Amino acid sequence: LAVLTALFVAEGKLALTDQVKTCVPELQNDFDATIEDLLRYRVQGVRMSSLRFQTFEEIRTHALERGFSGPPAESLYTNLPAFVLGIVIERVGGASLATLAHRDIFDPLEMSETTFFPAADRCAPTEIVGGETILGIPHDESARVFARARRTVGHAGLFSSAKDLLTF
């Protein structure tokens, strides 16, 4: 996500000082947050894992309707800024994160084993939940909801190999 953001900044499609609301006008309580605020995790909001029993549409709607809990402040990791940045990147790039990442990063670098949707036999288990082995689905509970619907998000869900990571 940060690499796609850097590429779009370098191409002049996006600036770190751009307000998030410009790209995501339906975001409520945006507190004039910027792209840099998202990258530096200076805004917080709903714990997206608390929404894990909702559909991907419900999670997205909830996150955008609630927005951030306050103005940009101290950097503190939560997954909401990366989730919102993923939406920004998709809108600026005109395609899904998976499509953009493959087109602009993975394919040019010949990273053929890096994907958001790996075959279950091509990856190590993510975890075991209730006796079920989770394969090819993110550990992050809210990202898991999106992945099961074959949707990408900015905060989790990318799978790769050591070979591809060394190439990167």
C-alpha positions in Angstrom: 0.0 0.0 0.0 2.8 2.4 0.9 4.6 1.5 -2.4 1.5 2.2 -4.5 1.0 5.5 -2.6 4.7 6.4 -3.3 4.3 5.6 -7.0 1.1 7.8 -7.2 2.9 10.6 -5.4 5.9 10.3 -7.8 3.5 10.4 -10.8 1.7 13.5 -9.4 -1.6 11.6 -9.0 -1.6 12.2 -5.3 0.2 14.4 -2.7 0.9 13.7 0.9 -0.9 16.9 1.8 -4.1 16.0 0.0 -7.1 15.7 2.3 -8.6 12.3 2.5 -12.1 13.7 2.0 -11.1 14.8 -1.5 -10.9 11.1 -2.6 -13.4 9.7 -0.1 -16.1 12.3 0.2 -18.5 9.9 2.0 -16.0 9.6 4.9 -17.6 11.2 8.0 -15.6 12.8 10.8 -12.5 13.1 8.6 -11.0 15.9 10.8 -9.1 17.2 7.7 -6.8 14.2 7.8 -4.3 14.0 4.9 -2.7 11.1 3.0 0.4 11.6 5.2 -1.8 11.2 8.4 -3.0 7.9 7.0 0.5 6.7 6.2 1.8 7.7 9.6 -1.3 6.3 11.5 -2.0 9.6 13.1 -5.8 9.0 13.0 -7.7 6.3 14.7 -11.2 5.0 14.8 -13.3 1.9 15.1 -11.4 -1.4 16.0 -12.2 -3.1 12.8 -11.8 -6.6 14.4 -14.9 -5.7 16.4 -16.9 -5.8 13.1 -15.7 -9.3 12.1 -19.2 -10.8 12.2 -20.6 -8.3 9.7 -20.4 -8.5 5.9 -17.7 -6.6 4.0 -20.3 -4.1 2.9 -21.4 -3.5 6.5 -17.8 -3.1 7.7 -17.0 -0.6 4.9 -20.2 1.4 5.6 -19.6 1.4 9.3 -16.0 2.6 9.0 -16.9 5.4 6.6 -20.0 6.5 8.5 -18.0 6.7 11.8 -14.8 8.0 10.3 -12.0 9.0 12.7 -12.4 9.4 16.4 -10.5 12.6 16.6 -8.1 14.9 14.7 -4.6 13.7 13.7 -2.4 13.2 16.7 0.3 10.9 17.9 1.1 7.9 15.7 -0.6 4.8 16.9 -1.3 1.7 14.8 -4.8 0.7 14.1 -6.0 -0.8 10.9 -8.5 1.9 10.0 -6.0 4.4 8.4 -4.6 1.6 6.1 -8.2 0.5 5.3 -9.1 4.1 4.2 -5.8 4.5 2.4 -6.7 1.4 0.4 -9.9 3.0 -0.7 -8.0 6.2 -1.7 -5.5 4.2 -3.8 -8.3 2.3 -5.5 -10.0 5.5 -6.5 -6.9 7.3 -7.6 -5.7 4.2 -9.5 -9.1 3.3 -10.9 -8.8 -0.4 -10.1 -8.7 -2.8 -7.1 -5.6 -3.0 -4.9 -4.9 -6.4 -6.3 -5.0 -5.2 -9.9 -2.9 -2.1 -9.1 -0.3 -4.1 -7.1 0.1 -6.7 -9.8 0.2 -4.2 -12.6 2.5 -1.6 -11.0 4.7 -3.8 -8.6 4.5 -7.5 -8.8 4.4 -8.1 -12.5 7.2 -5.6 -13.4 9.4 -7.2 -10.7 8.4 -10.7 -11.8 7.1 -11.5 -8.3 4.9 -14.4 -9.5 4.4 -15.9 -6.0 2.9 -12.7 -4.5 -0.8 -12.3 -4.4 -3.8 -11.4 -2.3 -5.6 -14.7 -3.1 -3.1 -17.6 -2.9 -4.0 -21.2 -3.6 -4.4 -23.0 -0.3 -1.7 -25.5 -1.3 0.8 -22.7 -1.9 0.9 -21.2 1.5 1.5 -22.0 5.2 -1.5 -22.0 7.5 -2.5 -18.5 8.8 -3.9 -20.0 12.0 -6.2 -22.6 13.4 -9.6 -21.4 14.5 -12.0 -23.7 16.3 -10.1 -26.7 14.9 -10.2 -25.4 11.4 -6.9 -24.7 9.6 -7.1 -21.3 7.8 -5.1 -21.3 4.6 -4.8 -18.4 2.1 -7.0 -16.1 4.2 -5.5 -13.3 6.3 -5.2 -13.5 10.1 -6.8 -10.1 10.6 -10.4 -10.7 11.3 -11.9 -7.8 9.3 -9.6 -8.4 6.3 -10.7 -12.1 6.5 -14.3 -11.0 5.8 -13.2 -9.1 2.7 -10.8 -11.9 1.5 -13.6 -14.5 1.7 -15.6 -12.2 -0.6 -12.6 -11.9 -2.9 -12.1 -8.3 -2.0 -8.8 -6.6 -1.1 -8.2 -4.1 1.7 -5.3 -1.9 2.6 -4.6 -3.3 6.0 -4.0 -7.0 5.5 -4.1 -9.9 3.2 -1.0 -10.0 1.0 0.8 -13.3 0.7 4.3 -13.8 -0.7 7.3 -16.1 -0.8 10.9 -15.6 0.5 12.0 -15.5 -3.2 9.6 -12.7 -4.1 10.5 -10.8 -1.0 14.1 -10.9 -1.8 13.3 -9.7 -5.3 11.3 -6.8 -3.8 
